Amino acid sequence: MKLKFNLFVLLTFFYLNVAAQETNAPKFGKGIFNIVAKDSTWSMKIGARMQFLADFRDSNESNFLVRRARLKFDGFAYSPKLKYKIELGLSNRDIGGSSIYTGNAPRIILDAVMKYNFAKNLEFWFGQTKLPGNRERVISSANMQMVDRSILNARFNIDRDMGIQLRHHFTISDHFVVREILSISKGEGRNVVWRNLGGWQYTGRVELLPMGNFTGKGDYFGSDLKREPKPKLSIAAGYNLNHNAVRTRGNQGSFMTTDNGFYETNISNVFVDAILKYKGFSFMTEYANRNSDNPFATNGDGTETGDKVQVGQGYNFQSGYLFKNNWEISGRYSHVKLDKKITGKEPEIQYTLGLSKFLVGHSLKVQSDVSLIDTNLTNKVLMWRVQFDIHF
């Protein structure tokens, strides 16, 4: 009874609070509802999404799970120039990875960031959010062309971190758009509550759009759902330096502990990517490279701890065609080659063929793909996945 009473009080309070505002129910996929204060000093849009995944492999492995379940809140505070975003993960895959470095607490917070448009074409971000790394990672997991991201992203992405970002854009001619992003972050990844364990992480990215902006920010979602009437192209390059990094993949991977603390080494990442869309056709390619000054972690006496920086490179090609009935066929080729002398890992190649049905764009869709995973040309695994995605 006590639990029911508390729930009733919470729901009553929530209803009264919402009723005091101007509430507008948006279209499907644009949030559950919008709240705007009567004096227009703040707003909030609340959204939710879920992904259900079935995974089968010819090695007699199978899995059914809630791949992602998330809540998102965004809007402005005081002025439309001061925006915010909060995204919370609820599934086990979202919140897993707790450790002493996260205060032994679930990693629920994905994004908690403020965005201040303090000058024309210039924004200042501060908080925890995605770093300007490879395009495939920055594209939301709700807006992917295929069931999941590639093995290149799995090995080389720099994900989220706590810090600041400066974002600017300008136009050279009538259509040629240039975007620049600079970031300084803590360097240990999301939800780490310890003091700064190593150095800082510096990231820069430049994007060139010679044919102008994509319709509806189409350069940051998979598939050509907008059916661009004219060719649209974006070419980008980025560089990331994690100074005195203490994890095997910069701000990702395992912490490199030693007999007297943490092993520190400089780790750099280079990213180059491009995306093209035209009349239902889409093509995306990426290249990633990671290097390190001293990839072998050592104790104070020079003996190796066993931890090694995941040095190597990879490239990825992905393309698809969206038919007028909103069925899409897509394909992807991914190749990752970590330095075997350092990591001991064999090269990995993955061939993927995908089929998607977009019922309401990325907001309601069913996707399936078949992949051949080839390691060292001897160990081959066939994988089939089906995923249902819904977000409000």
C-alpha positions in Angstrom: 0.0 0.0 0.0 2.8 2.4 0.9 4.5 1.8 -2.5 1.2 2.5 -4.3 0.6 5.6 -2.3 4.1 7.0 -3.1 3.6 6.2 -6.8 0.2 8.0 -6.7 1.7 11.1 -5.1 4.5 11.1 -7.6 2.2 10.8 -10.6 -0.2 13.4 -9.2 2.7 15.8 -8.7 4.0 15.2 -12.2 0.5 15.7 -13.7 0.0 19.0 -11.8 3.4 20.2 -12.9 2.8 19.4 -16.5 -0.7 20.9 -16.4 0.7 24.2 -15.3 2.7 24.4 -18.6 1.8 24.6 -22.2 2.0 21.0 -23.4 2.2 20.1 -27.0 2.1 16.5 -28.1 4.6 16.2 -31.0 4.5 13.8 -34.0 5.5 10.2 -33.5 9.3 10.0 -33.1 9.7 13.6 -32.0 9.4 13.0 -28.2 6.6 11.9 -25.9 5.6 15.4 -25.2 6.9 19.0 -25.0 6.7 21.3 -22.1 7.1 25.1 -22.5 6.8 27.5 -19.6 4.1 30.1 -19.8 6.7 32.8 -19.7 8.8 31.0 -22.3 11.8 30.9 -20.0 12.4 27.2 -20.3 11.3 24.1 -22.2 11.6 20.3 -22.0 11.1 17.6 -24.5 10.9 14.0 -23.1 11.7 11.0 -25.3 12.1 7.3 -24.9 13.4 4.5 -27.0 13.9 0.7 -27.0 15.8 -1.8 -29.2 15.1 -5.5 -29.0 17.8 -7.7 -30.5 18.0 -11.4 -31.5 21.4 -12.8 -32.3 22.2 -16.2 -33.8 25.6 -17.7 -34.8 26.5 -20.9 -36.5 28.7 -21.8 -33.5 25.4 -22.7 -31.7 25.3 -19.4 -29.9 22.1 -17.4 -29.6 20.9 -14.4 -27.6 17.8 -12.4 -27.0 18.0 -9.1 -25.2 16.9 -5.6 -24.7 19.9 -4.1 -26.5 19.1 -0.5 -25.5 16.4 1.2 -23.4 16.9 5.0 -22.9 15.2 8.2 -21.7 16.2 11.5 -23.1 15.4 15.1 -22.0 16.3 18.2 -23.9 15.3 21.8 -24.2 16.4 25.3 -23.3 16.8 27.2 -20.0 16.3 30.9 -19.6 17.1 31.6 -23.3 16.8 29.5 -26.5 20.6 30.1 -26.8 21.2 28.0 -23.7 20.3 24.4 -24.4 20.7 21.2 -22.5 20.5 17.5 -23.1 20.2 14.6 -20.6 20.2 10.9 -21.8 19.9 8.0 -19.4 20.6 4.4 -20.1 18.3 1.8 -18.5 19.3 -1.6 -20.1 22.1 -3.7 -18.6 24.2 -3.1 -21.7 23.8 0.6 -21.2 24.7 0.8 -17.5 27.3 -2.1 -17.4 31.0 -1.6 -16.7 30.8 -0.2 -13.1 34.1 -0.3 -11.2 35.9 1.5 -8.4 36.6 4.2 -11.0 32.8 4.9 -11.4 32.3 4.8 -7.6 31.1 1.1 -8.0 27.8 2.6 -9.4 26.0 1.8 -12.6 26.9 4.0 -15.5 23.4 5.4 -16.0 24.3 8.8 -17.4 25.1 8.8 -21.1 24.8 12.5 -21.8 24.5 15.5 -19.5 25.6 18.5 -21.4 24.9 22.2 -21.8 25.2 24.1 -25.1 25.6 27.8 -25.2 25.3 29.7 -28.5 27.1 32.8 -27.3 28.0 34.2 -30.7 27.0 33.8 -34.3 27.7 30.3 -35.6 29.7 29.6 -32.4 28.6 27.2 -29.6 30.3 26.3 -26.3 29.5 22.9 -24.9 30.3 21.7 -21.4 29.5 18.4 -19.6 29.6 14.8 -20.6 28.7 13.9 -24.2 30.2 12.2 -27.3 33.5 13.4 -28.5 33.9 14.5 -32.1 35.5 11.3 -33.2 34.5 8.9 -36.1 31.2 9.7 -37.8 29.8 6.2 -37.3 30.1 6.7 -33.5 28.5 10.2 -33.4 25.5 8.9 -35.4 23.0 7.9 -32.8 22.4 4.2 -32.2 18.7 5.0 -32.9 19.6 6.2 -36.4 21.9 3.4 -37.7 21.5 2.1 -41.2 22.2 -1.5 -40.1 21.6 -3.5 -36.9 24.7 -2.2 -35.2 27.9 -0.3 -35.9 31.0 -1.9 -37.5 34.0 -3.6 -35.9 36.1 -0.5 -36.8 33.9 1.5 -34.4 34.1 -1.2 -31.8 37.9 -1.1 -31.8 38.7 2.6 -32.4 35.9 4.8 -31.2 36.5 7.4 -28.5 32.9 7.5 -27.3 32.0 10.0 -24.5 34.0 12.0 -22.0 33.6 14.8 -19.5 34.9 18.2 -20.7 34.3 21.2 -23.0 33.8 21.6 -26.7 33.9 24.6 -29.0 31.9 24.3 -32.3 31.8 26.7 -35.2 30.7 26.7 -38.8 30.9 29.1 -41.7 30.1 29.2 -45.5 32.7 29.9 -48.1 30.4 30.4 -51.1 26.6 30.0 -51.5 26.7 26.3 -50.6 30.2 25.3 -49.3 29.9 24.7 -45.6 32.8 24.2 -43.2 32.4 23.0 -39.6 35.2 23.0 -36.9 35.1 21.3 -33.5 37.6 21.5 -30.7 37.4 19.6 -27.5 39.4 19.3 -24.2 38.2 16.5 -21.9 39.3 14.5 -18.9 40.5 11.5 -20.8 39.2 8.6 -18.8 35.7 8.1 -20.4 32.2 8.6 -19.1 31.1 8.5 -15.5 34.6 8.2 -14.0 34.4 9.9 -10.6 38.0 9.7 -9.6 40.4 12.6 -9.9 42.1 13.0 -13.3 44.2 9.8 -13.4 46.5 10.8 -16.3 46.7 13.8 -18.5 44.1 15.5 -20.7 42.5 14.5 -24.0 42.5 16.9 -26.9 40.3 16.3 -30.0 39.8 18.3 -33.2 37.6 17.7 -36.2 36.9 19.5 -39.5 34.0 18.7 -41.8 33.7 20.0 -45.4 30.3 20.0 -47.2 31.0 21.3 -50.7 27.4 20.8 -51.8 25.8 22.4 -48.8 24.0 21.1 -45.8 22.1 17.7 -45.9 18.4 17.8 -45.6 17.4 17.5 -41.9 21.0 16.9 -40.8 21.1 13.8 -43.0 24.9 13.5 -42.7 24.3 12.3 -39.1 21.8 9.5 -39.6 22.0 6.3 -41.6 20.2 5.8 -45.0 18.9 8.5 -47.3 15.5 8.8 -45.8 15.2 12.3 -47.1 15.9 11.2 -50.7 18.2 14.1 -51.4 17.1 15.7 -54.7 20.7 16.8 -55.3 23.9 15.0 -54.4 25.1 15.8 -50.9 28.7 15.1 -49.7 30.5 15.5 -46.4 34.3 14.8 -46.0 35.8 15.0 -42.6 39.1 14.4 -40.7 39.8 14.3 -37.0 42.7 13.9 -34.6 42.7 12.8 -31.0 45.5 12.9 -28.5 45.1 11.4 -25.0 48.1 12.8 -23.1 49.4 10.4 -20.5 46.5 8.0 -21.1 45.9 5.3 -18.5 43.6 3.0 -20.5 44.4 0.6 -23.3 42.3 2.4 -25.9 42.8 6.0 -24.7 39.6 6.8 -22.8 38.3 3.3 -23.5 39.5 -0.2 -22.6 41.0 -1.5 -19.4 42.9 0.6 -16.9 46.6 0.0 -17.0 47.4 -0.5 -13.3 51.0 -1.0 -12.0 52.7 -1.8 -8.8 52.8 1.9 -7.9 49.7 3.4 -9.6 48.9 3.7 -13.3 50.9 3.3 -16.4 50.8 6.5 -18.5 51.6 6.9 -22.2 50.5 9.2 -25.1 47.9 7.6 -27.3 46.8 9.3 -30.6 44.0 8.5 -33.0 43.4 9.7 -36.6 40.0 9.6 -38.2 39.0 10.2 -41.8 35.5 9.7 -43.1 33.0 10.6 -45.8 29.3 10.3 -46.5 27.4 10.7 -49.8 23.6 10.7 -50.3 21.5 11.1 -53.4 17.9 10.0 -54.3 17.8 7.1 -51.9 21.4 6.0 -52.4 23.9 6.4 -49.5 27.6 5.6 -49.1 29.8 6.0 -46.1 33.5 5.2 -45.6 35.8 5.5 -42.6 39.4 5.1 -41.7 40.9 4.9 -38.2 44.4 4.6 -36.9 45.7 4.4 -33.3 49.3 4.8 -32.2 51.2 5.0 -28.9 54.6 6.2 -27.7 55.1 3.2 -25.5 52.4 0.6 -25.9 53.7 -1.9 -23.4 52.6 -1.1 -19.8 55.4 -1.6 -17.3 55.8 -1.5 -13.5 58.3 0.7 -11.7 61.1 -1.8 -12.1 60.5 -2.1 -15.9 58.7 -5.4 -15.9 55.7 -5.7 -18.1 52.2 -5.8 -16.5 50.5 -7.6 -19.4 48.4 -4.6 -20.5 49.0 -3.3 -24.0 47.7 -0.3 -25.9 45.5 -1.5 -28.8 47.6 -0.1 -31.6 46.5 -0.6 -35.2 44.2 0.6 -38.0 41.0 -0.2 -39.8 38.8 0.9 -42.6 35.1 0.5 -43.4 32.9 0.8 -46.5 29.1 0.9 -46.2 26.4 1.5 -48.8 22.6 1.1 -49.3 19.7 1.9 -51.4 16.3 2.9 -50.1 13.4 1.9 -52.3 10.2 4.0 -52.5 8.3 1.5 -50.4 10.8 2.2 -47.6 12.6 -1.1 -47.8 16.4 -0.8 -47.9 19.2 -3.2 -48.9 22.6 -2.3 -47.5 26.0 -3.8 -47.4 29.2 -3.3 -45.4 32.9 -4.4 -45.6 35.0 -3.8 -42.5 38.7 -4.6 -42.0 40.6 -4.2 -38.7 44.3 -4.9 -38.3 45.7 -4.5 -34.8 49.5 -4.7 -34.5 50.0 -8.5 -33.8 53.5 -8.0 -32.4 52.0 -5.8 -29.7 48.4 -7.0 -29.2 48.8 -10.7 -30.3 45.5 -10.3 -32.2 44.9 -11.5 -35.7 43.4 -9.3 -38.4 39.6 -9.4 -38.6 37.3 -8.9 -41.7 33.6 -8.7 -41.6 31.2 -8.8 -44.5 27.6 -7.8 -43.8 24.4 -7.8 -45.9 21.4 -5.9 -44.4 17.7 -5.6 -45.0 15.6 -2.9 -43.3 12.0 -1.8 -43.3 11.4 1.8 -42.1 7.8 2.1 -40.9 8.2 5.6 -39.5 11.7 6.5 -40.5 14.2 5.6 -37.8 11.5 6.0 -35.2 9.9 2.7 -36.0 11.8 0.1 -38.0 12.7 -3.6 -38.3 16.2 -4.4 -39.3 18.1 -7.7 -40.1 21.6 -8.5 -41.3 23.8 -11.5 -42.0 27.6 -11.2 -41.4 30.5 -13.4 -42.2 33.2 -12.8 -39.5 36.6 -13.8 -40.8 39.6 -13.9 -38.5 43.0 -14.7 -40.0 41.3 -16.4 -43.0 40.9 -19.6 -41.0 38.3 -18.9 -38.3 35.0 -18.0 -40.0 31.7 -17.4 -38.1 28.3 -16.7 -39.6 26.1 -14.3 -37.7 22.4 -13.5 -38.2 20.7 -10.6 -36.3 17.2 -9.2 -36.2 16.3 -6.0 -34.4 13.1 -4.0 -33.7 13.5 -0.3 -32.9 11.0 2.1 -31.5 11.5 5.6 -30.2 9.2 8.4 -29.3 
